[in-house]
């Protein structure tokens, strides 16, 4: 490979690496020392790896391996890298970044309220949950009560599971909310 061709290669991110491994793309490695892996140059069954620098993939695998997000498993084809359950959970966290709630054509007149009581020992999780709600377009009525005009149960359920707060978060659908004119204005709703 020429130097110009190498320049066209990219560094791999944890998100891309986990996505490829979760999709079942085979990556063969050799364990050269405790905590160190080496990619086999000649053992690439899938073209998915060709766009990335070998050293970048190797460093990425080592980082993920130390964090328990991937494991090296011996198979009849040699040692291959596989994503762990913790790695799958980490990948889902990347999916949160791209999550949106579809807006309906016409508002159904119902408010969706999220109530949460996340323990102070989980302050980081509580802060992240609030930020995720704001990022999805929820409006804070109080510190732990957020409102949104469109169906969002799947998204809230996903957040609860990923952030591991399944019992601390409640979702309610409300047909009548007094004095909601300010909310209608915030969400630019008619009716």
Secondary structure as GFF3:
##gff-version 3
##sequence-region A 1 191
A	DSSP	alpha_helix	3	7	.	.	.	ID=ss1
A	DSSP	alpha_helix	14	22	.	.	.	ID=ss2
A	DSSP	beta_strand	29	33	.	.	.	ID=ss3
A	DSSP	beta_strand	36	39	.	.	.	ID=ss4
A	DSSP	three_ten_helix	47	51	.	.	.	ID=ss5
A	DSSP	alpha_helix	54	66	.	.	.	ID=ss6
A	DSSP	beta_strand	70	75	.	.	.	ID=ss7
A	DSSP	beta_strand	78	83	.	.	.	ID=ss8
A	DSSP	alpha_helix	85	97	.	.	.	ID=ss9
A	DSSP	beta_strand	111	116	.	.	.	ID=ss10
A	DSSP	three_ten_helix	120	122	.	.	.	ID=ss11
A	DSSP	alpha_helix	123	136	.	.	.	ID=ss12
A	DSSP	beta_strand	139	142	.	.	.	ID=ss13
A	DSSP	beta_strand	145	148	.	.	.	ID=ss14
A	DSSP	alpha_helix	153	162	.	.	.	ID=ss15
A	DSSP	beta_strand	169	174	.	.	.	ID=ss16
A	DSSP	alpha_helix	181	186	.	.	.	ID=ss17
###
